[in-house]
Every structure is written in C-alpha cells, then in structure tokens.
Amino acid sequence: VCLDEESSKLCSFATVFGTYKFLRAPFGLSCMPEMFQRLVSKYFGDIPGVSIYFDDLCIASSSKEENYEILQKVFEGARKCNIIFNFSKFQYCKSEVKYLGVKFSKEGVSPDPDKIESIKKLVAPKNKSELQRVLGMVNYLRDFIPKLSEITASLRELLKKNV
C-alpha cells in the first residue's frame, strides 16, 4: 500500500546515515489490516463471484468462461491499484479449492483435511496456554462439529481464574 506524503513522514526513522521514510506501508502498523481490507474491497468487492478475506481472493463461477471473465475484472482491478499477486498460490479453474481452512467442491463445503489432521496430531495440553491453543484449533472447525460448545464446556471451565 503506497503512503501519501504526510503518512510517509509519520513513518520516518532516523539512523546514523540519515533520516529515512517509507514509501509503502511497512509491516506491523496496527491500522494496516483495516486499510488494506478497505483497499482490496474497493477494487474487487463489487465483482460478482469474488470473495475477499484480507489478501485472499476466491473466485466462484459455474463455467470456465465465467471464471475467465471474472478473472479479467480482478486483473484489471489489480492493475489499477498496483497489486501484484503471488502466482505460486494461484489456483485456476479448480473443481475443489481450500480457502480459509475450508474445502469447497461440487459436493459442498467441508473442513480442510489438513486442519483435521493437525487436530488429530495434537497432544494433551499441560497448561492453560496450551489448552487455549487446542480450543482455538478445534473452534476453527466449529461449523462442522455439532454441539461443540457442549463438548468443550468442561475444558473451557479450566481456563477460568483460580482453576
């Protein structure tokens, strides 16, 4: 994300070699996720068939032709705002795709098998922070686990103070 002149001055820093300022937003600025989301939504949010989550875009279509048309609009938006895609992550015309920890296919929506495998390999937590991590991983798949809240109630009790 390019910074305007005023923002660039606010992101300057001094060294023994002089004062430097960022021309693009550096990693770690607390406002950047929200700003980036707004920028991405501005250029891609009105394109039918495009889902956006931060810097992840997913295109859903019913045919290769429709997919190509949507992709052309996405590339046009990217050119307008100088967004460069990481083509090693690029998947085109797939009948099955993993997006945000979920697998989408003709059969419907299901949990990402890699997420399930990670949960299967978990070891029993030995302290509260490990338990929080386990519950976080399991909670990520809550839409696929009926009555998860009831199942994990006794574990969540262990996270309370003085336990």
DRENPA-3360 file (N, C-alpha, C; in nm, 2 decimals, always signed):
BEGIN
1 = VCLDEESS = +0.09/-0.12/+0.00/+0.00/+0.00/+0.00/+0.09/+0.12/+0.00 ~ +0.08/+0.21/-0.10/+0.15/+0.33/-0.11/+0.11/+0.43/+0.00 ~ +0.20/+0.50/+0.05/+0.17/+0.60/+0.16/+0.17/+0.74/+0.09 ~ +0.08/+0.82/+0.14/+0.08/+0.96/+0.09/+0.20/+1.03/+0.16 ~ +0.23/+1.15/+0.12/+0.34/+1.23/+0.18/+0.34/+1.24/+0.33 ~ +0.22/+1.28/+0.38/+0.21/+1.30/+0.53/+0.23/+1.17/+0.60 ~ +0.17/+1.06/+0.55/+0.18/+0.93/+0.62/+0.33/+0.88/+0.61 ~ +0.39/+0.91/+0.50/+0.53/+0.87/+0.48/+0.62/+0.94/+0.58;
9 = KLCSFATV = +0.59/+1.07/+0.61/+0.66/+1.15/+0.71/+0.64/+1.08/+0.85 ~ +0.52/+1.04/+0.88/+0.49/+0.98/+1.01/+0.56/+0.85/+1.03 ~ +0.59/+0.78/+0.92/+0.66/+0.65/+0.93/+0.81/+0.67/+0.90 ~ +0.87/+0.78/+0.93/+1.01/+0.80/+0.91/+1.09/+0.76/+1.03 ~ +1.21/+0.73/+1.01/+1.30/+0.69/+1.12/+1.44/+0.74/+1.09 ~ +1.51/+0.77/+1.20/+1.65/+0.83/+1.19/+1.75/+0.72/+1.22 ~ +1.86/+0.73/+1.14/+1.98/+0.64/+1.17/+2.10/+0.73/+1.16 ~ +2.22/+0.67/+1.19/+2.34/+0.74/+1.18/+2.37/+0.79/+1.04;
17 = FGTYKFLR = +2.30/+0.72/+0.94/+2.32/+0.76/+0.80/+2.22/+0.86/+0.75 ~ +2.13/+0.90/+0.83/+2.03/+1.00/+0.79/+1.89/+0.95/+0.82 ~ +1.79/+1.03/+0.78/+1.65/+1.00/+0.81/+1.59/+0.93/+0.68 ~ +1.52/+0.83/+0.71/+1.46/+0.75/+0.60/+1.31/+0.75/+0.63 ~ +1.23/+0.74/+0.52/+1.09/+0.73/+0.53/+1.04/+0.62/+0.44 ~ +0.93/+0.55/+0.48/+0.87/+0.45/+0.40/+0.79/+0.51/+0.29 ~ +0.79/+0.46/+0.17/+0.71/+0.50/+0.06/+0.58/+0.41/+0.05 ~ +0.60/+0.29/+0.11/+0.49/+0.19/+0.12/+0.47/+0.16/+0.26;
25 = APFGLSCM = +0.36/+0.11/+0.30/+0.33/+0.08/+0.44/+0.41/-0.03/+0.48 ~ +0.48/-0.02/+0.60/+0.56/-0.13/+0.65/+0.48/-0.23/+0.72 ~ +0.53/-0.35/+0.74/+0.46/-0.45/+0.82/+0.46/-0.40/+0.96 ~ +0.35/-0.44/+1.03/+0.34/-0.41/+1.17/+0.26/-0.29/+1.21 ~ +0.22/-0.20/+1.12/+0.14/-0.09/+1.15/+0.00/-0.14/+1.19 ~ -0.05/-0.10/+1.31/-0.17/-0.15/+1.36/-0.29/-0.12/+1.27 ~ -0.29/-0.02/+1.19/-0.40/+0.02/+1.11/-0.40/-0.04/+0.97 ~ -0.29/-0.11/+0.94/-0.28/-0.16/+0.80/-0.38/-0.27/+0.77;
33 = PEMFQRLV = -0.41/-0.37/+0.85/-0.51/-0.47/+0.81/-0.64/-0.41/+0.76 ~ -0.69/-0.31/+0.84/-0.81/-0.24/+0.81/-0.80/-0.16/+0.68 ~ -0.69/-0.09/+0.66/-0.67/-0.01/+0.54/-0.66/-0.10/+0.42 ~ -0.58/-0.21/+0.43/-0.56/-0.30/+0.32/-0.70/-0.36/+0.28 ~ -0.77/-0.41/+0.38/-0.90/-0.47/+0.36/-0.99/-0.37/+0.28 ~ -0.99/-0.24/+0.32/-1.07/-0.14/+0.25/-1.03/-0.12/+0.11 ~ -0.89/-0.12/+0.09/-0.84/-0.10/-0.05/-0.88/-0.22/-0.14 ~ -0.86/-0.34/-0.09/-0.89/-0.46/-0.16/-1.04/-0.47/-0.19;
41 = SKYFGDIP = -1.13/-0.43/-0.09/-1.27/-0.43/-0.11/-1.31/-0.33/-0.22 ~ -1.24/-0.21/-0.22/-1.27/-0.11/-0.32/-1.25/-0.16/-0.46 ~ -1.14/-0.23/-0.49/-1.11/-0.27/-0.62/-1.17/-0.41/-0.66 ~ -1.20/-0.49/-0.57/-1.26/-0.62/-0.60/-1.39/-0.66/-0.54 ~ -1.44/-0.58/-0.45/-1.56/-0.61/-0.37/-1.69/-0.61/-0.45 ~ -1.69/-0.53/-0.56/-1.81/-0.53/-0.64/-1.82/-0.63/-0.76 ~ -1.71/-0.71/-0.77/-1.71/-0.81/-0.87/-1.79/-0.93/-0.83 ~ -1.90/-0.96/-0.90/-1.97/-1.08/-0.87/-1.89/-1.21/-0.87;
49 = GVSIYFDD = -1.90/-1.29/-0.78/-1.83/-1.42/-0.77/-1.70/-1.41/-0.70 ~ -1.66/-1.29/-0.65/-1.53/-1.28/-0.58/-1.56/-1.27/-0.43 ~ -1.49/-1.35/-0.35/-1.49/-1.34/-0.20/-1.36/-1.29/-0.16 ~ -1.36/-1.21/-0.06/-1.24/-1.14/-0.01/-1.22/-1.16/+0.14 ~ -1.10/-1.20/+0.18/-1.06/-1.21/+0.32/-0.92/-1.16/+0.33 ~ -0.90/-1.04/+0.37/-0.77/-0.97/+0.37/-0.71/-0.98/+0.24 ~ -0.60/-1.05/+0.22/-0.53/-1.06/+0.09/-0.56/-1.19/+0.02 ~ -0.66/-1.26/+0.06/-0.70/-1.38/-0.01/-0.83/-1.35/-0.09;
57 = LCIASSSK = -0.82/-1.38/-0.22/-0.94/-1.37/-0.31/-0.98/-1.51/-0.35 ~ -1.10/-1.53/-0.36/-1.15/-1.66/-0.41/-1.26/-1.63/-0.52 ~ -1.25/-1.69/-0.63/-1.35/-1.67/-0.74/-1.43/-1.79/-0.76 ~ -1.56/-1.78/-0.75/-1.65/-1.89/-0.77/-1.73/-1.86/-0.90 ~ -1.74/-1.96/-0.98/-1.82/-1.95/-1.11/-1.87/-2.08/-1.15 ~ -1.97/-2.08/-1.24/-2.03/-2.20/-1.29/-1.97/-2.26/-1.42 ~ -1.88/-2.18/-1.48/-1.82/-2.23/-1.60/-1.68/-2.17/-1.62 ~ -1.60/-2.23/-1.71/-1.47/-2.17/-1.73/-1.47/-2.03/-1.79;
65 = EENYEILQ = -1.57/-2.01/-1.88/-1.59/-1.88/-1.95/-1.62/-1.78/-1.84 ~ -1.71/-1.81/-1.75/-1.75/-1.71/-1.65/-1.63/-1.69/-1.56 ~ -1.55/-1.79/-1.53/-1.43/-1.78/-1.44/-1.33/-1.68/-1.51 ~ -1.31/-1.70/-1.64/-1.22/-1.62/-1.72/-1.26/-1.47/-1.71 ~ -1.40/-1.45/-1.73/-1.45/-1.31/-1.73/-1.42/-1.24/-1.59 ~ -1.45/-1.32/-1.49/-1.43/-1.26/-1.35/-1.28/-1.24/-1.33 ~ -1.20/-1.33/-1.37/-1.05/-1.32/-1.35/-1.00/-1.19/-1.43 ~ -1.05/-1.17/-1.55/-1.02/-1.05/-1.62/-1.05/-0.92/-1.54;
73 = KVFEGARK = -1.16/-0.92/-1.48/-1.20/-0.80/-1.39/-1.11/-0.79/-1.27 ~ -1.07/-0.90/-1.21/-0.98/-0.90/-1.10/-0.84/-0.84/-1.14 ~ -0.79/-0.89/-1.25/-0.66/-0.84/-1.30/-0.67/-0.69/-1.34 ~ -0.78/-0.65/-1.39/-0.80/-0.51/-1.42/-0.79/-0.42/-1.29 ~ -0.86/-0.47/-1.19/-0.86/-0.40/-1.06/-0.72/-0.40/-1.00 ~ -0.65/-0.51/-1.02/-0.51/-0.52/-0.96/-0.42/-0.42/-1.03 ~ -0.43/-0.41/-1.16/-0.35/-0.31/-1.24/-0.38/-0.17/-1.19 ~ -0.51/-0.14/-1.17/-0.54/+0.00/-1.12/-0.47/+0.04/-0.99;
81 = CNIIFNFS = -0.46/-0.06/-0.90/-0.40/-0.02/-0.77/-0.26/-0.09/-0.75 ~ -0.20/-0.13/-0.85/-0.06/-0.18/-0.84/-0.05/-0.30/-0.75 ~ -0.15/-0.39/-0.74/-0.14/-0.51/-0.66/-0.08/-0.62/-0.75 ~ +0.02/-0.68/-0.69/+0.09/-0.79/-0.75/+0.05/-0.92/-0.68 ~ +0.00/-1.02/-0.76/-0.04/-1.15/-0.70/+0.08/-1.24/-0.69 ~ +0.07/-1.33/-0.59/+0.17/-1.43/-0.57/+0.12/-1.55/-0.65 ~ +0.18/-1.57/-0.77/+0.12/-1.68/-0.85/+0.16/-1.82/-0.81 ~ +0.25/-1.83/-0.71/+0.27/-1.97/-0.66/+0.15/-2.01/-0.57;
89 = KFQYCKSE = +0.07/-1.92/-0.53/-0.06/-1.95/-0.45/-0.18/-1.95/-0.55 ~ -0.16/-1.92/-0.67/-0.27/-1.91/-0.76/-0.32/-2.04/-0.81 ~ -0.45/-2.06/-0.80/-0.52/-2.18/-0.85/-0.63/-2.14/-0.95 ~ -0.63/-2.20/-1.07/-0.72/-2.16/-1.17/-0.81/-2.27/-1.21 ~ -0.94/-2.25/-1.22/-1.04/-2.34/-1.27/-1.03/-2.48/-1.20 ~ -1.03/-2.47/-1.07/-1.02/-2.59/-0.99/-1.17/-2.63/-0.95 ~ -1.19/-2.76/-0.95/-1.33/-2.81/-0.91/-1.33/-2.82/-0.75 ~ -1.21/-2.81/-0.69/-1.20/-2.82/-0.55/-1.10/-2.72/-0.50;
97 = VKYLGVKF = -1.13/-2.64/-0.40/-1.03/-2.54/-0.35/-1.03/-2.53/-0.20 ~ -0.92/-2.51/-0.14/-0.91/-2.48/+0.00/-0.90/-2.33/+0.02 ~ -0.99/-2.28/+0.10/-0.99/-2.13/+0.12/-1.03/-2.11/+0.27 ~ -0.94/-2.04/+0.34/-0.97/-2.01/+0.48/-0.99/-2.13/+0.57 ~ -0.92/-2.24/+0.54/-0.93/-2.36/+0.62/-1.05/-2.44/+0.59 ~ -1.12/-2.42/+0.48/-1.23/-2.49/+0.44/-1.22/-2.54/+0.30 ~ -1.27/-2.66/+0.27/-1.26/-2.71/+0.13/-1.40/-2.69/+0.06 ~ -1.39/-2.63/-0.05/-1.51/-2.61/-0.14/-1.50/-2.70/-0.26;
105 = SKEGVSPD = -1.61/-2.77/-0.29/-1.61/-2.86/-0.40/-1.76/-2.87/-0.45 ~ -1.77/-2.95/-0.56/-1.91/-2.98/-0.61/-2.00/-3.04/-0.50 ~ -1.94/-3.12/-0.42/-2.01/-3.19/-0.31/-2.05/-3.09/-0.20 ~ -2.00/-2.98/-0.19/-2.03/-2.88/-0.09/-1.91/-2.83/-0.01 ~ -1.94/-2.79/+0.11/-1.83/-2.73/+0.20/-1.80/-2.84/+0.30 ~ -1.67/-2.85/+0.33/-1.62/-2.95/+0.43/-1.49/-2.89/+0.49 ~ -1.46/-2.94/+0.61/-1.33/-2.89/+0.67/-1.21/-2.93/+0.59 ~ -1.11/-2.85/+0.59/-0.98/-2.88/+0.52/-0.92/-3.00/+0.59;
113 = PDKIESIK = -0.89/-3.11/+0.51/-0.83/-3.23/+0.57/-0.70/-3.20/+0.64 ~ -0.63/-3.10/+0.60/-0.50/-3.07/+0.67/-0.53/-3.02/+0.81 ~ -0.64/-2.94/+0.83/-0.68/-2.89/+0.96/-0.72/-3.01/+1.05 ~ -0.79/-3.10/+0.99/-0.84/-3.22/+1.07/-0.72/-3.30/+1.12 ~ -0.62/-3.32/+1.02/-0.50/-3.39/+1.06/-0.42/-3.33/+1.17 ~ -0.41/-3.19/+1.16/-0.34/-3.12/+1.27/-0.41/-3.14/+1.40 ~ -0.54/-3.14/+1.41/-0.61/-3.17/+1.53/-0.59/-3.31/+1.58 ~ -0.59/-3.40/+1.49/-0.56/-3.54/+1.53/-0.42/-3.56/+1.59;
121 = KLVAPKNK = -0.33/-3.48/+1.55/-0.19/-3.50/+1.60/-0.16/-3.42/+1.73 ~ -0.26/-3.35/+1.78/-0.24/-3.27/+1.90/-0.21/-3.36/+2.02 ~ -0.13/-3.31/+2.10/-0.10/-3.38/+2.23/-0.18/-3.32/+2.34 ~ -0.21/-3.39/+2.44/-0.29/-3.34/+2.55/-0.22/-3.21/+2.61 ~ -0.30/-3.10/+2.63/-0.24/-2.98/+2.68/-0.20/-3.00/+2.83 ~ -0.09/-2.93/+2.86/-0.04/-2.94/+3.00/-0.06/-2.81/+3.08 ~ -0.10/-2.71/+3.02/-0.13/-2.58/+3.09/-0.24/-2.50/+3.01 ~ -0.27/-2.38/+3.07/-0.38/-2.31/+3.02/-0.35/-2.25/+2.87;
129 = SELQRVLG = -0.23/-2.21/+2.85/-0.20/-2.16/+2.72/-0.21/-2.27/+2.61 ~ -0.16/-2.39/+2.65/-0.17/-2.50/+2.55/-0.32/-2.54/+2.53 ~ -0.40/-2.53/+2.63/-0.54/-2.56/+2.62/-0.61/-2.45/+2.53 ~ -0.57/-2.33/+2.55/-0.63/-2.22/+2.46/-0.60/-2.25/+2.32 ~ -0.48/-2.29/+2.29/-0.43/-2.32/+2.15/-0.52/-2.44/+2.10 ~ -0.53/-2.54/+2.18/-0.61/-2.66/+2.13/-0.76/-2.62/+2.11 ~ -0.82/-2.54/+2.20/-0.96/-2.50/+2.18/-0.97/-2.41/+2.06 ~ -0.87/-2.32/+2.03/-0.87/-2.24/+1.92/-0.87/-2.32/+1.79;
137 = MVNYLRDF = -0.79/-2.42/+1.78/-0.78/-2.50/+1.66/-0.91/-2.58/+1.64 ~ -0.97/-2.63/+1.75/-1.09/-2.71/+1.74/-1.21/-2.61/+1.70 ~ -1.21/-2.49/+1.76/-1.31/-2.39/+1.74/-1.31/-2.34/+1.59 ~ -1.20/-2.35/+1.53/-1.19/-2.31/+1.39/-1.28/-2.39/+1.30 ~ -1.31/-2.52/+1.34/-1.39/-2.61/+1.27/-1.53/-2.62/+1.33 ~ -1.57/-2.52/+1.41/-1.70/-2.53/+1.48/-1.82/-2.55/+1.39 ~ -1.82/-2.50/+1.27/-1.93/-2.51/+1.18/-1.95/-2.66/+1.14 ~ -1.85/-2.74/+1.16/-1.86/-2.88/+1.12/-1.87/-2.98/+1.24;
145 = IPKLSEIT = -1.87/-2.93/+1.36/-1.88/-3.01/+1.48/-2.01/-2.98/+1.56 ~ -2.11/-3.06/+1.54/-2.24/-3.03/+1.62/-2.21/-3.03/+1.77 ~ -2.28/-2.94/+1.83/-2.27/-2.92/+1.98/-2.13/-2.91/+2.03 ~ -2.05/-2.84/+1.96/-1.91/-2.82/+2.00/-1.90/-2.74/+2.14 ~ -1.99/-2.65/+2.15/-1.99/-2.57/+2.28/-2.02/-2.66/+2.40 ~ -2.11/-2.76/+2.38/-2.14/-2.85/+2.49/-2.02/-2.95/+2.51 ~ -1.96/-2.99/+2.40/-1.85/-3.08/+2.41/-1.73/-3.02/+2.48 ~ -1.70/-2.89/+2.46/-1.58/-2.83/+2.51/-1.61/-2.75/+2.64;
153 = ASLRELLK = -1.73/-2.76/+2.69/-1.77/-2.68/+2.81/-1.68/-2.71/+2.93 ~ -1.65/-2.83/+2.96/-1.57/-2.87/+3.08/-1.42/-2.82/+3.05 ~ -1.38/-2.82/+2.93/-1.24/-2.77/+2.90/-1.23/-2.62/+2.92 ~ -1.33/-2.55/+2.88/-1.34/-2.40/+2.89/-1.34/-2.36/+3.04 ~ -1.40/-2.45/+3.12/-1.41/-2.42/+3.27/-1.27/-2.41/+3.32 ~ -1.18/-2.49/+3.27/-1.04/-2.50/+3.31/-0.96/-2.37/+3.28 ~ -1.01/-2.29/+3.20/-0.95/-2.16/+3.16/-0.98/-2.05/+3.26 ~ -1.08/-2.07/+3.34/-1.12/-1.96/+3.44/-1.01/-1.94/+3.54;
161 = KNV = -1.01/-1.82/+3.60/-0.92/-1.78/+3.71/-0.94/-1.88/+3.82 ~ -0.83/-1.90/+3.90/-0.83/-1.98/+4.02/-0.86/-2.13/+3.99 ~ -0.84/-2.17/+3.87/-0.86/-2.32/+3.85/-0.73/-2.38/+3.82;
% end
